[in-house]
Amino acid sequence: MKNEAKAARHLREANNAFKLVRTEKPMTDYAKDQQSLHDNHERLKAARLAREAKPKGSRA
C-alpha cells in the first residue's frame, strides 16, 4: 500500500511537471490587424500628449 501511494504521488508530480501550459489560439488576421491599429493609436496618442505637455515657447 505504501509503495502504491508513493508511486501515485510521484505520478501526480510528474503529470503536474509536464502539464501543458494553457495554450492560446493563434491570432486571426483580423485580430492581428485590430491589435496593430490599437497599438498604433496608443503610440500616436502618447506622442500627442507629450507634444501638448511641452511648454508653449519651447522648441526642443
DRENTORKOL-3810 file (N, C-alpha, C; in nm, 4 decimals):
REM DRENTORKOL-3810
@n.u->0.0829; n.v->-0.1194; n.w->0.0000; ca.u->0.0000; ca.v->0.0000; ca.w->0.0000; c.u->0.0870; c.v->0.1253; c.w->0.0000
@n.u->0.1932; n.v->0.1252; n.w->0.0800; ca.u->0.2785; ca.v->0.2412; ca.w->0.0888; c.u->0.3468; c.v->0.2706; c.w->-0.0447
@n.u->0.3922; n.v->0.1650; n.w->-0.1134; ca.u->0.4584; ca.v->0.1832; ca.w->-0.2426; c.u->0.3608; c.v->0.2352; c.w->-0.3473
@n.u->0.2358; n.v->0.1872; n.w->-0.3414; ca.u->0.1348; ca.v->0.2334; ca.w->-0.4369; c.u->0.1054; c.v->0.3824; c.w->-0.4170
@n.u->0.0937; n.v->0.4238; n.w->-0.2925; ca.u->0.0670; ca.v->0.5642; ca.w->-0.2627; c.u->0.1853; c.v->0.6505; c.w->-0.3058
@n.u->0.3060; n.v->0.5989; n.w->-0.2810; ca.u->0.4260; ca.v->0.6715; ca.w->-0.3196; c.u->0.4339; c.v->0.6836; c.w->-0.4718
@n.u->0.4017; n.v->0.5748; n.w->-0.5410; ca.u->0.4044; ca.v->0.5758; ca.w->-0.6871; c.u->0.2983; c.v->0.6709; c.w->-0.7419
@n.u->0.1817; n.v->0.6703; n.w->-0.6805; ca.u->0.0747; ca.v->0.7586; ca.w->-0.7251; c.u->0.1143; c.v->0.9044; c.w->-0.7046
@n.u->0.1783; n.v->0.9332; n.w->-0.5932; ca.u->0.2233; ca.v->1.0701; ca.w->-0.5649; c.u->0.3270; c.v->1.1134; c.w->-0.6676
@n.u->0.4230; n.v->1.0249; n.w->-0.6965; ca.u->0.5249; ca.v->1.0573; ca.w->-0.7958; c.u->0.4634; c.v->1.0767; c.w->-0.9343
@n.u->0.3630; n.v->0.9952; n.w->-0.9663; ca.u->0.2953; ca.v->1.0077; ca.w->-1.0949; c.u->0.2227; c.v->1.1426; c.w->-1.1039
@n.u->0.1548; n.v->1.1824; n.w->-0.9953; ca.u->0.0870; ca.v->1.3122; ca.w->-0.9932; c.u->0.1868; c.v->1.4261; c.w->-1.0107
@n.u->0.2990; n.v->1.4170; n.w->-0.9400; ca.u->0.4006; ca.v->1.5215; ca.w->-0.9501; c.u->0.4579; c.v->1.5290; c.w->-1.0916
@n.u->0.4799; n.v->1.4133; n.w->-1.1532; ca.u->0.5318; ca.v->1.4101; ca.w->-1.2899; c.u->0.4297; c.v->1.4691; c.w->-1.3864
@n.u->0.3030; n.v->1.4343; n.w->-1.3686; ca.u->0.1991; ca.v->1.4890; ca.w->-1.4555; c.u->0.1893; c.v->1.6398; c.w->-1.4415
@n.u->0.2012; n.v->1.6896; n.w->-1.3197; ca.u->0.1968; ca.v->1.8341; ca.w->-1.2984; c.u->0.3179; c.v->1.9032; c.w->-1.3592
@n.u->0.4339; n.v->1.8378; n.w->-1.3521; ca.u->0.5552; ca.v->1.8975; ca.w->-1.4072; c.u->0.5481; c.v->1.9084; c.w->-1.5590
@n.u->0.4841; n.v->1.8111; n.w->-1.6226; ca.u->0.4781; ca.v->1.8098; ca.w->-1.7685; c.u->0.3423; c.v->1.8524; c.w->-1.8218
@n.u->0.2612; n.v->1.9111; n.w->-1.7358; ca.u->0.1296; ca.v->1.9565; ca.w->-1.7777; c.u->0.1452; c.v->2.0644; c.w->-1.8837
@n.u->0.0630; n.v->2.0574; n.w->-1.9835; ca.u->0.0693; ca.v->2.1566; ca.w->-2.0896; c.u->0.0333; c.v->2.2942; c.w->-2.0349
@n.u->0.1063; n.v->2.3899; n.w->-2.0786; ca.u->0.0764; ca.v->2.5276; ca.w->-2.0432; c.u->-0.0491; c.v->2.5665; c.w->-2.1185
@n.u->-0.1298; n.v->2.6508; n.w->-2.0582; ca.u->-0.2537; ca.v->2.6917; ca.w->-2.1236; c.u->-0.2211; c.v->2.7470; c.w->-2.2619
@n.u->-0.2691; n.v->2.6807; n.w->-2.3608; ca.u->-0.2401; ca.v->2.7240; ca.w->-2.4968; c.u->-0.3448; c.v->2.8242; c.w->-2.5409
@n.u->-0.2988; n.v->2.9231; n.w->-2.6117; ca.u->-0.3900; ca.v->3.0235; ca.w->-2.6632; c.u->-0.4075; c.v->3.0000; c.w->-2.8125
@n.u->-0.5233; n.v->3.0311; n.w->-2.8597; ca.u->-0.5495; ca.v->3.0160; ca.w->-3.0017; c.u->-0.4646; c.v->3.1174; c.w->-3.0778
@n.u->-0.4121; n.v->3.0771; n.w->-3.1929; ca.u->-0.3359; ca.v->3.1737; ca.w->-3.2718; c.u->-0.4263; c.v->3.2883; c.w->-3.3171
@n.u->-0.3674; n.v->3.4057; n.w->-3.3258; ca.u->-0.4458; ca.v->3.5229; ca.w->-3.3643; c.u->-0.4848; c.v->3.5132; c.w->-3.5117
@n.u->-0.6059; n.v->3.5526; n.w->-3.5398; ca.u->-0.6510; ca.v->3.5586; ca.w->-3.6783; c.u->-0.5939; c.v->3.6846; c.w->-3.7428
@n.u->-0.6022; n.v->3.6919; n.w->-3.8724; ca.u->-0.5539; ca.v->3.8116; ca.w->-3.9424; c.u->-0.6302; c.v->3.9349; c.w->-3.8956
@n.u->-0.7597; n.v->3.9183; n.w->-3.8762; ca.u->-0.8422; ca.v->4.0302; ca.w->-3.8295; c.u->-0.7951; c.v->4.0775; c.w->-3.6923
@n.u->-0.7705; n.v->3.9829; n.w->-3.6018; ca.u->-0.7265; ca.v->4.0187; ca.w->-3.4668; c.u->-0.5893; c.v->4.0848; c.w->-3.4705
@n.u->-0.5011; n.v->4.0369; n.w->-3.5582; ca.u->-0.3695; ca.v->4.0997; ca.w->-3.5715; c.u->-0.3835; c.v->4.2425; c.w->-3.6207
@n.u->-0.4704; n.v->4.2634; n.w->-3.7186; ca.u->-0.4927; ca.v->4.3984; ca.w->-3.7694; c.u->-0.5492; c.v->4.4895; c.w->-3.6617
@n.u->-0.6446; n.v->4.4388; n.w->-3.5851; ca.u->-0.7040; ca.v->4.5181; ca.w->-3.4782; c.u->-0.6004; c.v->4.5533; c.w->-3.3724
@n.u->-0.5157; n.v->4.4569; n.w->-3.3361; ca.u->-0.4114; ca.v->4.4811; ca.w->-3.2364; c.u->-0.3118; c.v->4.5845; c.w->-3.2885
@n.u->-0.2769; n.v->4.5737; n.w->-3.4161; ca.u->-0.1849; ca.v->4.6686; ca.w->-3.4771; c.u->-0.2436; c.v->4.8094; c.w->-3.4757
@n.u->-0.3702; n.v->4.8228; n.w->-3.5113; ca.u->-0.4360; ca.v->4.9531; ca.w->-3.5096; c.u->-0.4408; c.v->5.0107; c.w->-3.3681
@n.u->-0.4712; n.v->4.9260; n.w->-3.2721; ca.u->-0.4777; ca.v->4.9707; ca.w->-3.1326; c.u->-0.3406; c.v->5.0184; c.w->-3.0847
@n.u->-0.2361; n.v->4.9400; n.w->-3.1149; ca.u->-0.1011; ca.v->4.9778; ca.w->-3.0731; c.u->-0.0587; c.v->5.1101; c.w->-3.1372
@n.u->-0.0901; n.v->5.1264; n.w->-3.2665; ca.u->-0.0549; ca.v->5.2493; ca.w->-3.3367; c.u->-0.1309; c.v->5.3684; c.w->-3.2778
@n.u->-0.2567; n.v->5.3483; n.w->-3.2467; ca.u->-0.3375; ca.v->5.4546; ca.w->-3.1866; c.u->-0.2786; c.v->5.4972; c.w->-3.0528
@n.u->-0.2404; n.v->5.4006; n.w->-2.9711; ca.u->-0.1814; ca.v->5.4321; ca.w->-2.8404; c.u->-0.0485; c.v->5.5052; c.w->-2.8562
@n.u->0.0318; n.v->5.4645; n.w->-2.9542; ca.u->0.1608; ca.v->5.5300; ca.w->-2.9788; c.u->0.1394; c.v->5.6751; c.w->-3.0205
@n.u->0.0470; n.v->5.6978; n.w->-3.1120; ca.u->0.0191; ca.v->5.8335; ca.w->-3.1577; c.u->-0.0399; c.v->5.9194; c.w->-3.0466
@n.u->-0.1236; n.v->5.8597; n.w->-2.9638; ca.u->-0.1826; ca.v->5.9324; ca.w->-2.8513; c.u->-0.0736; c.v->5.9760; c.w->-2.7530
@n.u->0.0203; n.v->5.8856; n.w->-2.7252; ca.u->0.1294; ca.v->5.9184; ca.w->-2.6335; c.u->0.2156; c.v->6.0304; c.w->-2.6910
@n.u->0.2410; n.v->6.0261; n.w->-2.8218; ca.u->0.3215; ca.v->6.1296; ca.w->-2.8847; c.u->0.2489; c.v->6.2645; c.w->-2.8788
@n.u->0.1192; n.v->6.2654; n.w->-2.9026; ca.u->0.0413; ca.v->6.3891; ca.w->-2.8986; c.u->0.0415; c.v->6.4466; c.w->-2.7576
@n.u->0.0207; n.v->6.3606; n.w->-2.6575; ca.u->0.0195; ca.v->6.4084; ca.w->-2.5190; c.u->0.1557; c.v->6.4641; c.w->-2.4790
@n.u->0.2629; n.v->6.4028; n.w->-2.5289; ca.u->0.3968; ca.v->6.4523; ca.w->-2.4978; c.u->0.4187; c.v->6.5892; c.w->-2.5610
@n.u->0.3705; n.v->6.6068; n.w->-2.6852; ca.u->0.3821; ca.v->6.7377; ca.w->-2.7513; c.u->0.3031; c.v->6.8430; c.w->-2.6763
@n.u->0.1822; n.v->6.8087; n.w->-2.6340; ca.u->0.0968; ca.v->6.9056; ca.w->-2.5649; c.u->0.1505; c.v->6.9399; c.w->-2.4262
@n.u->0.2271; n.v->6.8496; n.w->-2.3663; ca.u->0.2792; ca.v->6.8738; ca.w->-2.2323; c.u->0.3985; c.v->6.9685; c.w->-2.2321
@n.u->0.4625; n.v->6.9881; n.w->-2.3485; ca.u->0.5764; ca.v->7.0791; ca.w->-2.3568; c.u->0.5281; c.v->7.2229; c.w->-2.3387
@n.u->0.6119; n.v->7.3066; n.w->-2.2794; ca.u->0.5760; ca.v->7.4490; ca.w->-2.2683; c.u->0.5602; c.v->7.5100; c.w->-2.4070
@n.u->0.4757; n.v->7.6099; n.w->-2.4179; ca.u->0.4415; ca.v->7.6692; ca.w->-2.5491; c.u->0.5647; c.v->7.7297; c.w->-2.6195
@n.u->0.6523; n.v->7.7967; n.w->-2.5498; ca.u->0.7658; ca.v->7.8650; ca.w->-2.6125; c.u->0.8830; c.v->7.7717; c.w->-2.6426
@n.u->0.8793; n.v->7.6487; n.w->-2.5982; ca.u->0.9922; ca.v->7.5569; ca.w->-2.6145; c.u->0.9920; c.v->7.4929; c.w->-2.7529
@n.u->1.1113; n.v->7.4871; n.w->-2.8120; ca.u->1.1226; ca.v->7.4217; ca.w->-2.9426; c.u->1.2092; c.v->7.2970; c.w->-2.9327
@n.u->1.2480; n.v->7.2548; n.w->-2.8178; ca.u->1.3370; ca.v->7.1401; ca.w->-2.8006; c.u->1.2668; c.v->7.0100; c.w->-2.8024
END
